[in-house]
Amino acid sequence: MTPAAAIVAIALSVTDGDTIRVRVPDWAGTPFGTIAVRVLGIDTPESQKAFAKCDRELALGKEAKDYAKRLVPPNTRLGFAYAGQDKYGGRVLGTITLPDGRDFAAVMLEQGLAHPYGGKRKASWCK
């Protein structure tokens, strides 16, 4: 699945290390004007106790979320490329480009706060 060309998105909040809530000005007035973007190509540990499978995952999840918040504070202007719906139907899949041109997913991978993810089985954070 290849994302379409990037459009402007404005960061609203970070939900998790791999999910960012954004406002898409070009989509204002539609159901997609404000969306949760599941970042394509990565999986980060869960930051909520109810979803984490172990204490290590929870700690890493909070670290990933905090790092993502520093990368993408509210009102940050981002590049967003739509790549479809996530398999659970509640989020949009896409890539995020940071203001300095770096790929958000690549940065999270470089920091060790994400695993590569192609939509199948996720790697464990509990090792």
CYANA upper distance limits for C-alpha pairs under 8 A (distance plus 0.5 A):
  1 MET  CA     83 ALA  CA      7.11
  2 THR  CA     83 ALA  CA      6.95
  3 PRO  CA     81 ALA  CA      5.91
  3 PRO  CA     82 TYR  CA      5.96
  3 PRO  CA     83 ALA  CA      4.91
  3 PRO  CA     94 GLY  CA      7.14
  3 PRO  CA     95 THR  CA      7.65
  4 ALA  CA     81 ALA  CA      5.83
  4 ALA  CA     82 TYR  CA      6.25
  4 ALA  CA     83 ALA  CA      7.11
  5 ALA  CA     81 ALA  CA      6.11
  5 ALA  CA     82 TYR  CA      8.35
  6 ALA  CA     79 GLY  CA      5.82
  6 ALA  CA     80 PHE  CA      5.34
  6 ALA  CA     81 ALA  CA      4.80
  6 ALA  CA     82 TYR  CA      8.11
  7 ILE  CA     79 GLY  CA      6.00
  7 ILE  CA     80 PHE  CA      5.72
  7 ILE  CA     81 ALA  CA      6.77
  8 VAL  CA     24 VAL  CA      6.88
  8 VAL  CA     25 PRO  CA      7.63
  8 VAL  CA     26 ASP  CA      8.17
  8 VAL  CA     77 ARG  CA      7.29
  8 VAL  CA     78 LEU  CA      6.33
  8 VAL  CA     79 GLY  CA      5.54
  8 VAL  CA     80 PHE  CA      6.58
  9 ALA  CA     22 VAL  CA      6.48
  9 ALA  CA     23 ARG  CA      6.08
  9 ALA  CA     24 VAL  CA      5.06
  9 ALA  CA     25 PRO  CA      7.25
  9 ALA  CA     77 ARG  CA      6.45
  9 ALA  CA     78 LEU  CA      5.61
  9 ALA  CA     79 GLY  CA      6.49
  9 ALA  CA     80 PHE  CA      6.46
 10 ILE  CA     22 VAL  CA      5.86
 10 ILE  CA     23 ARG  CA      5.58
 10 ILE  CA     24 VAL  CA      6.88
 10 ILE  CA     25 PRO  CA      8.29
 10 ILE  CA     74 PRO  CA      8.22
 10 ILE  CA     75 ASN  CA      5.98
 10 ILE  CA     76 THR  CA      6.09
 10 ILE  CA     77 ARG  CA      5.23
 10 ILE  CA     78 LEU  CA      6.45
 11 ALA  CA     20 ILE  CA      7.65
 11 ALA  CA     21 ARG  CA      6.78
 11 ALA  CA     22 VAL  CA      5.02
 11 ALA  CA     23 ARG  CA      7.00
 11 ALA  CA     72 VAL  CA      7.15
 11 ALA  CA     73 PRO  CA      7.38
 11 ALA  CA     74 PRO  CA      5.63
 11 ALA  CA     75 ASN  CA      5.55
 11 ALA  CA     76 THR  CA      5.67
 11 ALA  CA     77 ARG  CA      7.03
 11 ALA  CA     78 LEU  CA      7.51
 12 LEU  CA     20 ILE  CA      8.13
 12 LEU  CA     21 ARG  CA      5.95
 12 LEU  CA     22 VAL  CA      5.57
 12 LEU  CA     23 ARG  CA      7.23
 12 LEU  CA     73 PRO  CA      8.25
 12 LEU  CA     74 PRO  CA      5.33
 12 LEU  CA     75 ASN  CA      6.57
 12 LEU  CA     76 THR  CA      8.50
 13 SER  CA     20 ILE  CA      6.54
 13 SER  CA     21 ARG  CA      5.70
 13 SER  CA     22 VAL  CA      7.57
 13 SER  CA     69 LYS  CA      8.06
 13 SER  CA     72 VAL  CA      8.40
 13 SER  CA     73 PRO  CA      7.63
 13 SER  CA     74 PRO  CA      6.26
 14 VAL  CA     19 THR  CA      6.81
 14 VAL  CA     20 ILE  CA      5.05
 14 VAL  CA     21 ARG  CA      6.58
 14 VAL  CA     65 LYS  CA      7.48
 14 VAL  CA     68 ALA  CA      7.31
 14 VAL  CA     69 LYS  CA      6.38
 14 VAL  CA     72 VAL  CA      7.99
 15 THR  CA     19 THR  CA      5.90
 15 THR  CA     20 ILE  CA      6.15
 15 THR  CA     21 ARG  CA      7.30
 15 THR  CA     65 LYS  CA      7.90
 16 ASP  CA     20 ILE  CA      7.52
 16 ASP  CA     44 THR  CA      8.20
 16 ASP  CA     46 GLU  CA      7.72
 16 ASP  CA     47 SER  CA      7.04
 16 ASP  CA     61 GLY  CA      8.05
 16 ASP  CA     64 ALA  CA      7.90
 16 ASP  CA     65 LYS  CA      5.51
 16 ASP  CA     68 ALA  CA      8.26
 17 GLY  CA     43 ASP  CA      8.48
 17 GLY  CA     44 THR  CA      6.01
 17 GLY  CA     45 PRO  CA      7.90
 17 GLY  CA     61 GLY  CA      7.52
 17 GLY  CA     64 ALA  CA      5.43
 17 GLY  CA     65 LYS  CA      4.86
 17 GLY  CA     66 ASP  CA      8.31
 17 GLY  CA     67 TYR  CA      8.16
 17 GLY  CA     68 ALA  CA      6.14
 17 GLY  CA    108 MET  CA      8.48
 17 GLY  CA    113 LEU  CA      8.31
 17 GLY  CA    114 ALA  CA      8.32
 18 ASP  CA     38 ARG  CA      6.37
 18 ASP  CA     39 VAL  CA      5.78
 18 ASP  CA     42 ILE  CA      7.30
 18 ASP  CA     43 ASP  CA      6.73
 18 ASP  CA     44 THR  CA      6.27
 18 ASP  CA    105 ALA  CA      8.39
 19 THR  CA     36 ALA  CA      6.94
 19 THR  CA     37 VAL  CA      5.92
 19 THR  CA     38 ARG  CA      5.06
 19 THR  CA     39 VAL  CA      6.46
 20 ILE  CA     36 ALA  CA      6.11
 20 ILE  CA     37 VAL  CA      5.73
 20 ILE  CA     38 ARG  CA      7.30
 20 ILE  CA     39 VAL  CA      8.16
 21 ARG  CA     34 THR  CA      7.69
 21 ARG  CA     35 ILE  CA      6.12
 21 ARG  CA     36 ALA  CA      4.71
 21 ARG  CA     37 VAL  CA      6.53
 22 VAL  CA     34 THR  CA      6.17
 22 VAL  CA     35 ILE  CA      6.04
 22 VAL  CA     36 ALA  CA      6.81
 22 VAL  CA     37 VAL  CA      7.69
 23 ARG  CA     28 ALA  CA      8.45
 23 ARG  CA     33 GLY  CA      6.13
 23 ARG  CA     34 THR  CA      4.86
 23 ARG  CA     35 ILE  CA      6.98
 24 VAL  CA     28 ALA  CA      7.01
 24 VAL  CA     32 PHE  CA      7.93
 24 VAL  CA     33 GLY  CA      5.68
 24 VAL  CA     34 THR  CA      6.73
 24 VAL  CA     35 ILE  CA      8.32
 25 PRO  CA     33 GLY  CA      7.11
 26 ASP  CA     33 GLY  CA      8.08
 27 TRP  CA     32 PHE  CA      6.45
 27 TRP  CA     33 GLY  CA      5.12
 28 ALA  CA     32 PHE  CA      7.82
 28 ALA  CA     33 GLY  CA      4.87
 28 ALA  CA     34 THR  CA      8.26
 29 GLY  CA     33 GLY  CA      6.65
 35 ILE  CA     91 ARG  CA      7.59
 35 ILE  CA     92 VAL  CA      7.56
 36 ALA  CA     90 GLY  CA      8.47
 36 ALA  CA     91 ARG  CA      5.79
 36 ALA  CA     92 VAL  CA      6.75
 37 VAL  CA     91 ARG  CA      6.30
 37 VAL  CA     92 VAL  CA      5.41
 37 VAL  CA     93 LEU  CA      6.14
 37 VAL  CA     94 GLY  CA      6.71
 38 ARG  CA     86 ASP  CA      7.60
 38 ARG  CA     91 ARG  CA      6.57
 38 ARG  CA     92 VAL  CA      6.39
 38 ARG  CA     93 LEU  CA      5.35
 38 ARG  CA     94 GLY  CA      6.87
 39 VAL  CA     93 LEU  CA      6.47
 39 VAL  CA     94 GLY  CA      5.87
 39 VAL  CA     95 THR  CA      6.05
 39 VAL  CA     96 ILE  CA      7.36
 39 VAL  CA    105 ALA  CA      7.28
 40 LEU  CA     83 ALA  CA      8.26
 40 LEU  CA     93 LEU  CA      6.26
 40 LEU  CA     94 GLY  CA      5.72
 40 LEU  CA     95 THR  CA      6.08
 40 LEU  CA    105 ALA  CA      7.90
 40 LEU  CA    117 TYR  CA      8.32
 41 GLY  CA    105 ALA  CA      7.38
 41 GLY  CA    116 PRO  CA      6.23
 41 GLY  CA    117 TYR  CA      5.36
 41 GLY  CA    118 GLY  CA      6.23
 42 ILE  CA    105 ALA  CA      6.69
 42 ILE  CA    109 LEU  CA      8.08
 42 ILE  CA    114 ALA  CA      6.40
 42 ILE  CA    115 HIS  CA      6.06
 42 ILE  CA    116 PRO  CA      5.09
 42 ILE  CA    117 TYR  CA      5.07
 42 ILE  CA    118 GLY  CA      7.98
 43 ASP  CA    114 ALA  CA      5.87
 43 ASP  CA    115 HIS  CA      5.77
 43 ASP  CA    116 PRO  CA      6.81
 43 ASP  CA    117 TYR  CA      6.08
 43 ASP  CA    122 LYS  CA      7.80
 44 THR  CA     61 GLY  CA      7.15
 44 THR  CA     64 ALA  CA      7.37
 44 THR  CA    113 LEU  CA      6.69
 44 THR  CA    114 ALA  CA      4.94
 44 THR  CA    115 HIS  CA      6.90
 45 PRO  CA     52 ALA  CA      7.82
 45 PRO  CA     57 GLU  CA      6.01
 45 PRO  CA     58 LEU  CA      7.40
 45 PRO  CA     60 LEU  CA      6.60
 45 PRO  CA     61 GLY  CA      4.85
 45 PRO  CA     64 ALA  CA      7.79
 45 PRO  CA    113 LEU  CA      8.13
 45 PRO  CA    114 ALA  CA      7.69
 45 PRO  CA    125 TRP  CA      6.92
 46 GLU  CA     51 PHE  CA      6.55
 46 GLU  CA     52 ALA  CA      5.56
 46 GLU  CA     57 GLU  CA      6.82
 46 GLU  CA     58 LEU  CA      6.36
 46 GLU  CA     60 LEU  CA      8.27
 46 GLU  CA     61 GLY  CA      5.21
 46 GLU  CA     62 LYS  CA      8.09
 47 SER  CA     51 PHE  CA      8.12
 47 SER  CA     52 ALA  CA      7.31
 47 SER  CA     57 GLU  CA      8.10
 47 SER  CA     58 LEU  CA      5.68
 47 SER  CA     59 ALA  CA      7.73
 47 SER  CA     60 LEU  CA      7.94
 47 SER  CA     61 GLY  CA      4.53
 47 SER  CA     62 LYS  CA      5.28
 47 SER  CA     64 ALA  CA      8.44
 47 SER  CA     65 LYS  CA      7.42
 48 GLN  CA     52 ALA  CA      6.67
 48 GLN  CA     58 LEU  CA      7.04
 48 GLN  CA     61 GLY  CA      8.15
 48 GLN  CA     62 LYS  CA      8.44
 49 LYS  CA     58 LEU  CA      6.76
 52 ALA  CA     57 GLU  CA      6.27
 52 ALA  CA     58 LEU  CA      5.91
 53 LYS  CA     57 GLU  CA      7.03
 53 LYS  CA     58 LEU  CA      8.21
 53 LYS  CA    126 CYS  CA      7.62
 54 CYS  CA     58 LEU  CA      6.97
 54 CYS  CA    126 CYS  CA      6.46
 55 ASP  CA     59 ALA  CA      6.72
 55 ASP  CA    126 CYS  CA      8.39
 56 ARG  CA     60 LEU  CA      6.63
 56 ARG  CA    125 TRP  CA      7.54
 56 ARG  CA    126 CYS  CA      6.43
 57 GLU  CA     61 GLY  CA      6.30
 57 GLU  CA    125 TRP  CA      5.72
 57 GLU  CA    126 CYS  CA      6.34
 58 LEU  CA     62 LYS  CA      6.75
 59 ALA  CA     63 GLU  CA      6.84
 60 LEU  CA     64 ALA  CA      6.58
 60 LEU  CA    113 LEU  CA      7.71
 61 GLY  CA     65 LYS  CA      6.59
 61 GLY  CA    113 LEU  CA      8.47
 62 LYS  CA     66 ASP  CA      6.54
 63 GLU  CA     67 TYR  CA      6.61
 63 GLU  CA    113 LEU  CA      8.16
 64 ALA  CA     68 ALA  CA      6.59
 64 ALA  CA    108 MET  CA      8.26
 64 ALA  CA    113 LEU  CA      5.88
 64 ALA  CA    114 ALA  CA      8.22
 65 LYS  CA     69 LYS  CA      6.67
 66 ASP  CA     70 ARG  CA      6.93
 67 TYR  CA     71 LEU  CA      6.84
 68 ALA  CA     72 VAL  CA      6.46
 68 ALA  CA    108 MET  CA      8.34
 69 LYS  CA     73 PRO  CA      5.87
 71 LEU  CA     98 LEU  CA      8.29
 72 VAL  CA     76 THR  CA      6.54
 72 VAL  CA     98 LEU  CA      8.16
 76 THR  CA     99 PRO  CA      8.14
 77 ARG  CA     98 LEU  CA      8.28
 77 ARG  CA     99 PRO  CA      6.97
 78 LEU  CA     96 ILE  CA      7.09
 78 LEU  CA     97 THR  CA      6.21
 78 LEU  CA     98 LEU  CA      5.92
 78 LEU  CA     99 PRO  CA      6.32
 79 GLY  CA     95 THR  CA      8.42
 79 GLY  CA     96 ILE  CA      6.07
 79 GLY  CA     97 THR  CA      5.11
 79 GLY  CA     98 LEU  CA      7.12
 79 GLY  CA     99 PRO  CA      8.05
 80 PHE  CA     94 GLY  CA      7.10
 80 PHE  CA     95 THR  CA      6.17
 80 PHE  CA     96 ILE  CA      5.32
 80 PHE  CA     97 THR  CA      6.87
 81 ALA  CA     94 GLY  CA      5.78
 81 ALA  CA     95 THR  CA      5.70
 81 ALA  CA     96 ILE  CA      7.26
 82 TYR  CA     92 VAL  CA      7.75
 82 TYR  CA     93 LEU  CA      6.75
 82 TYR  CA     94 GLY  CA      5.06
 82 TYR  CA     95 THR  CA      7.41
 83 ALA  CA     92 VAL  CA      7.96
 83 ALA  CA     93 LEU  CA      5.67
 83 ALA  CA     94 GLY  CA      5.27
 83 ALA  CA     95 THR  CA      8.00
 84 GLY  CA     92 VAL  CA      6.43
 84 GLY  CA     93 LEU  CA      5.68
 84 GLY  CA     94 GLY  CA      7.56
 85 GLN  CA     89 GLY  CA      6.42
 85 GLN  CA     90 GLY  CA      8.12
 85 GLN  CA     91 ARG  CA      6.58
 85 GLN  CA     92 VAL  CA      5.02
 85 GLN  CA     93 LEU  CA      5.80
 86 ASP  CA     90 GLY  CA      7.44
 86 ASP  CA     91 ARG  CA      6.12
 86 ASP  CA     92 VAL  CA      6.25
 86 ASP  CA     93 LEU  CA      5.99
 95 THR  CA    103 ASP  CA      8.06
 95 THR  CA    104 PHE  CA      8.05
 95 THR  CA    105 ALA  CA      8.04
 96 ILE  CA    103 ASP  CA      6.67
 96 ILE  CA    104 PHE  CA      6.04
 96 ILE  CA    105 ALA  CA      7.91
 97 THR  CA    101 GLY  CA      6.31
 97 THR  CA    102 ARG  CA      6.27
 97 THR  CA    103 ASP  CA      5.22
 97 THR  CA    104 PHE  CA      6.29
 98 LEU  CA    102 ARG  CA      5.84
 98 LEU  CA    103 ASP  CA      6.68
 98 LEU  CA    104 PHE  CA      6.66
102 ARG  CA    106 ALA  CA      8.05
102 ARG  CA    107 VAL  CA      7.73
103 ASP  CA    107 VAL  CA      6.88
104 PHE  CA    108 MET  CA      6.85
105 ALA  CA    109 LEU  CA      6.72
105 ALA  CA    114 ALA  CA      8.38
106 ALA  CA    110 GLU  CA      6.57
107 VAL  CA    111 GLN  CA      6.72
108 MET  CA    112 GLY  CA      6.93
108 MET  CA    113 LEU  CA      5.78
108 MET  CA    114 ALA  CA      5.98
109 LEU  CA    113 LEU  CA      6.40
109 LEU  CA    114 ALA  CA      5.36
109 LEU  CA    115 HIS  CA      6.80
109 LEU  CA    116 PRO  CA      7.81
115 HIS  CA    123 ALA  CA      7.60
117 TYR  CA    122 LYS  CA      7.20
